[in-house]
Amino acid sequence: MKKTIFIILGYIILFGCTKLDTELYDRIPAEEYTADPILRMSPIYAPMREFLDWGGWWFAQEIAGDGVVAPTRGGDWDDGGKWRVLHQHTWDNNTEAINSMWSRYYNGIQEANKFIEEMEPLAGDPIIDEAIAKAVILRSYYYYLLIDNYGDVPYVTSFLGAPQQPVRNFREEIFYEILREIEENLTLVEPSISTTGVNRGMIFSLLAKLYLNHAVYTGQENPEYWQRAEAWSDSVILLGQYSLEPDALGPFSATNQNSPENIWVIPYHEDRYEGHNLHMRTLHYNSNLTFEMVVGPWNGFAVMESHFNTYGDNDRRKDGFLVGQQYTFAGEPIIDQGAGGVPLIFDPHIPALTMGAGHTPVQIRNSGARVVKFEIARGAKANLSNHFPIFRYADVLLMKAEALIRQGLDGDEYVNLVRQRAIPEAEPWSAVTLEMLLAERGREMFWEGHRRQDLIRFGQFNRAWWEKNESSADRNIFPIPQWAIDVNPNLTEEPVSLN
């Protein structure tokens, strides 16, 4: 018993747990995880539930990029500057999103390690072996997020034998280790049409993503790895169970649970599995009248004008933004009493990142196009039921195109499948360049948590943009949270080899 307590305390030091009791995650219906025969795996998935909110992942990936902005609106949305520092790349290791990501990823790893050790004595049963393989792959997914966001981190694959104060390991070595673990375990995962549990489409997409970003993680390009990124993208395509929606906004409908583009999703539900509340952060205080919402939104996030202007007027994806005069659900013009009784008109132009003295109430309250890429159902609550795709088919097609282009080959076909879905009358592109592809990824994958990684991979993350100066290359990874260093000073030491 003393040994067990000692080991659990070691996990508090490593992962930053603040309580010893285990939260129950059995409130999501069992059928949502039909791909997993052992429902005790759900705690491994549980940290993903907070990715769009207090888990910090979405904030760090999108607000740190060149498309989403969280302006200070008078007395609202300053929040100690936590949004501004992400936008301007001036964060430190006390910034909230950075703190939150670290603990969520390691909580998932802790649960995976625990599950694997509990199941290993039962190995030999195909059902158990598959469940262990899925837990290993989920653990690798969390380590992928860790090396992507933090670089060199502790790599721990045990529960009872976990070190109390682990040291950091090299990002490159962790990259190779998680590739090995995924590739060794993928054949144990049986074919499945599930989009919530680990499935082959998810595994192949993750491998494509890892190989596509290999130069970031290893520090050098390997031509063979571009070929592997292409091959794993092909593996998704050849499954034959995914396809593009006819409508570019179809994957984000209020009933997108069965979208053919879904590969792996977070299965949000407005009552049973809450956490998808980005609409509350972007919609105006009065937008509840547009959708007959039962709650009032918070009037915050918007689209950077420069990104909004990358969409042509005939681009269906542009309908994922609210601009101009706003109307009630019944079609009556909305009047914004808080701005002096003027019509509620969203202007894509945002005058400043921090709006206050010197700006009019209309500018403060109503500037910036708002995001409705994920459909807001009539009567929406504080949380949406739209599933949120971590991996979807359009991304795979664009990854395939990129892998081809980086090999000096032609990726036009796959870019055009995505682009002409959004602009059917557009002439097909030819000789698509990496610059063109990055811009198209920006339009297609906007608001989905990909932008930071894409900009880093394309060497564009440190350039200047609106209200942001050029940043240094050290901004390509986030610092380890101060609270984690306080309980484990080894995190400040030089990384050591896994070997």
N, C-alpha and C positions, 0 to 999 in steps of 0.2 A: 504493500500500500504506500509506503514512504517513497519507493522508487517511482510509482505512478505519479504521485503528486509532484515529485521533483521534475519528472519529464514534462508534465503539463506546464509547470512554471517556466521551463525552458522554452516551450512554445509561446508563452506570453512574451518572453524577451525577443524571440525571433519574429513573431507575426504581429505583435502589438495587440493581442486580445485584451479586452478590458473586463471580461466576465468569464466565469468557468462553466456556467450553465449553457446548454445547447439550445438554440432557438429551434422550434419545430417548423419544418417547411412542408408539412403534409396538407396544407390548406389549398394547394393547387390540386385539381382533380387528377387522379391517377392516370386517366387516359391521355393527359397532356405529355406524359413521359412513357408512352407505350413502347418506345424503342429500348427502354431499359428494363430488364426483367426484375431487377432488384430496386424497389422504390427507395431504399435507403441511400441511393446515389444522389437524391435530390439536394442534400446539403452541399454537394460539390458544385452544383449549378447555381446555388442560391446567391453568391456574390454578384452574378450577372444581373440579377433583378434590379440592382441599384446603379447600373452603369449609366443610365440617363439622368440620374439625379445625384444623390449625395455620394455615390461611388466615385464620382469625379472623371470617369473615363471620357464621356462625351464632351464635357466642358474642355478637357485638356486637348482633345483631338480637333475640335471644331473652332473654339474661340481663339486658340493659338494659331489658327490658319488665316486664310485670306478671304473668307466668305461670310462668316458669322461674326456679328459684333454685339456686345452687351453694353450699350452706352449708359452712362449715368444720366438719369432724367430728373433733374432738380434734386429733390430729397430722396428719390428712389434709385435703387440699383447701384449705389456706390459700394456698400457692403465692405468698407475698409479697403477698397481698391482691388478686391480679389479677382474681379473680371478684367479690370484694366491691365493688371500685370500679365495676365495670360495673353491678351491681345498684343501688348507691346514687348513681350518676351523679357520682362523684367522680374519674373517670379523669383522666389527664394525657397528654401526648404521648410518654410512655414506656411506656404500657400496651400489653401484648403484642398483644392483638387489634387494636388501632388500628394498631400498627406493621405487623402482618402483612397486613391488608387492602390497605393502600396499595401494597405491593410486588406483591401478586398481581394487582391490577387493572392496574397499569402494565405488568407482564410480559405480560399478555394483549394490551394495546394495542400494545406493542412488536412482538410476534409478528404482530399484524394488519397493522401498518404495513409490516413487512418483507415479508410475503406479498403485500400489495397492490402494492408497488413491484416485486417480482419478476415479478408476473403482468401488470402493465400493458402491457409491450411486446408481449404476446401477445393483447391485447384485440381483440375482433372475432369471436372464436370463441365461440358461445353458452355452451359449457361453461365456458370461462375467465371470461366475463362474469358468469355466475351465481356462480362461486366468488369473484370479486372482490366482488360484491354481498353475499354472505354474510359475507365478512371485514369489510366496512364495517359491516354490521349488528352483528356481534359486537363490533367496536370501540365502536360506539355503546352496546351493552349495558354494557360496562365503564365507559364514561363516565357512564352512568345511575347505576351503583353509586357512582361517585366523587362526583358532585354530590349524591346522596342522603345519603351518609355524611360528606362533607367540605366541601360547599359550593363555594367558589371554588377551582379547581384548574388546573394547566397543561393546556391543550388542544393536543396535538401530534398531527398527522396525517401526519408524514413519518418516514422511517427514516434514510436517508443525509443528509438535510438537517436533521435534528433539532437544535435549539439545545442547546448544552452546559448552560446553566443557564436553563431557561425560567421565565418569570414566570407567576403565576396569572392566570386569566381569570375573568370574572364567571359565576357559576352560571347566571343567567338566560340569558345569551347561549349558553352551552354547551347548555342545554336546547333552545333553538330550533334550534341547529345540528344536534344529533343527531336531532331530529324531522325536519328537512329531509333529512338523509342517509338515514334509514330510509325515509321516504316516497318518496324518489327511487329507491331501489334495490329496493323490495319487489316490483315487477312483474317483476324479473329472476329471482326465485326461483320455480322451477317447483313446482306442487303435489306434495306428498310426504306419505307416512304415517310418515316417520321421526319419532322423538321425541328423538333424540340430536343430530342436526345441526340447523342453522338451517332452519326450515320456516315456512310461512305462518301456522300457528296460533301459533307462537312470536312472529312479527313482530307480528301483530295484538294478541296479549296484551301485548307490550311497549309498543306504542303506547297501548293502553288504560290501562296502568299509568302511563305518562308523563303522559297527559292528566289522569288522576285525581289525580295529585299536583302538578299544574301550579301551584296556588296556593302550595305550599311552595317551589317552585323559582323562581317569579317574584315572589312577595311580594304577589300580588293575585289575586282570583278573576276569571275570565273565563267568563261564562255559555256562550259558544260552545264552550269547552273541555269543559264537562260533556257537551254534546251529542256532541262528538267521542269522549269516553271511552265513551259509550253506543254510538256507531256502530262503534267498533273492537271492542267486546265483541260486538256483533251480527255482525261479520265472522267472529269465531271460531265463533259459534253456527251461522251459515249455511254454514260449511264442511261441516257435517253428518257430520264424522268423529269427533266427541267426544260422550260422554254420561256421565251419572252412573252409577257402580257401584250395583247394588242395595243393597249393604251399605256403610255409612258407613266401615268400616275396610278395605273391599276395595282401595282405591287404594294401601294400604300393606302388602299381603301380601308374603310372602317370594318370591312369584312374580308380582310386579306389573309385570313388563316389558311386558306387553300390556294393561294396564289401559286401558279406553276413556276414562278421565279424563286420562291422560298427554298433555300438550301438548309440554312440553320438560323433559327430565330429565338428571340426572347419572347415567350408567350404571354404577353401582358393581357390583363383583363381589368376593366374598370373597378370591379369589386373584389375579385378573387386573387388577382396577382397584380397589384398596383405598382406603379413606378414610371409609367410612360406619361409624363406631365409636361413635356416640352411646349405643348400648345399653351399652357398656362403662363409660360415665361415669355412667349412672343406675342400673343394676342393682346389687344388694347383692353383697357378696363371695360369699355362698352361693347366689345366684340361678342359678349354673351348674347346681345340682342340679335346678332347675325345668325347665330347657331342655336338660339333658344337654350343656351347652357344653363345649368342649374347652379353654377358658381360664377364668380367674376374673375376673369384673368388678371394678370399682374403687370402687363404692359412693359416688357423689357426687351428681349433679344430681337434683332432685326438682321436684314441682309445688308452687307456692305454694298454701297451703290456701285462700285466698280465690278463686283461680281454680278449683281442684278443686270447690269448692262451687257454682260456676255451672252445673254439669251436674246435671240431674235423674237420679234413679235409673233412669228408663226411657230415658235417652239412650244409644244404642248407643256413642257416642264415649267414654263413661265407661269402657267395657271396655278402652280403651287405657291404663288405669292399673292398677298393682298395689297393692292395699290389703288389709289384714287378714292372717290367717294364710297363710303361704306353704308350698307343698308341693313335694315332689320330683316328677319326671316320672311316677313310679310311684304318686303320690298319698299319700305319707307326709308327715306334718308335719315341716317343717324346724326344727331346733334351732340357735340361734345360740350357739355355744360362746364366741365372742369377747365376747358380752354377758353371759356368766355362765351359759350353758347354759339360756337361756330360749327359748320358742317364737319363731320369726322372724315377727313381726307388724308390718306397715307401718302406721303411724299417720299420717294426712294432716297432723296438727298438728306443725309444726316449732317448737320452743320458742324458737329464736334463730338469727340468721344466722351467728353464731359460737358454736359449741357446744364447751365445754371444761370447765374447772373449774366445779363447780356443777351440771353436767348428768350424768345417769346414763349408763352405757354403752349402755343400751337407747335412750335419747333420741338420743345421739350417732350411733349406728350405724343405727338402724331408723326414725327419723322421716322423714316425707315420703312421699307416694305416688310410685311410680316409673313411668316411661313405657315402655309397650310399644305405642305407636301403630303403629310399624313392627314388623310381626310378627317375632318371634324364632324362627327355624326350629330344630327339634330338631337338636342337634349344632352350633349356631352357633359361628363362630370369632370372632376379634377384630375382623373386619370383616364387614359384612352384604352380601348380594347384592341387597337391595331397592334398586330405583332410587329416587332422591330427586327429587321434582318441583319444578322451579323455577316452572313454570306448570302448573296443572291446571284442569280444567273447572269444578269447584265454585267456584274463585276467580273465574273469568270471570263466572259467574252472579251472584255477590255484587258484583262490580264493576259489572255492568249495573244491579243494584238500586240501588247507591249513586249512580250517575250519574243515575238517574231521580229518586231522592229529592232530590238536590241541585238538581234542576231544578223541584222542587215537584210532581213527578209520583208515581205509585204504583209502588213497587218490590216490592209484596207477593208477586207471583207467583214471582219469582226467589229471594227469601229463603226462601219456603216450600218450593220444590223441594229446597233444601239441608237445611232444618231438618226437614222431614217425612221425608226419607230417614233421618235419624238417630233420629227419634221418630215412627214411622208413625201412632201413635194420637193424636198431638197435634192439637188444634184449629188450623186455619190462623190465622196472625197476620193482622191487618188494621191498616192505617194505620201501617206500620212506620216508626219514626223512625230518625234517624242513631244515636242512643244504643243503640237495640235492635240495629241492624245491626252496630255496633262490637262489642257483646257476642257476637253470633252469629259474627262473623269470629274473635273470640278463641277460641271453642269449636271452630269448624271448621278454622281454619288453624293451630291450636296446634302448636308444635314444627317448623314449616315455614319459619321465617325471615322472617315477615311482620310480627311484632308491633310492633317499634320503628317502622317506617314507618307502620303503621296508627295508632298512638297519636299520632304527630306530626301526621298529616293531620287527625285528629279533635280536635286541641288538648288531648290528655290525657296527653302524655308527661311533663310536668313536675309533675303532681300527686303528692301523697304516697301511698305505699302501704306495706305491711308492711316494716319495717326500712329505709325510705327516706323522707327528708324531701322537701318540695317542692324542685324544682330550677329553675334559671333557664333562660331561653330559649336561652342560648348552648350548653346541653347538647344542643340539637337537631342539632348537627353535631359531629363529632369533630375534634380538633385534628390538624394535619399532624404526622406523627411527627418527633421531634427528630432522629433519624438522617438523615432526608431534608433537614431544614433545615441540618444540619451540612455536608452536601455541596453544598447549593444555597441560599445565604442569600437568594436572590431570592424564595424561598417565604414570607418574612416581609414582603415589600413589598406595598403595596396592589395589588389586581388591576387589570388593564388590559383594555380592550375588544378583542374579536376583530377589530373593524373598523378 
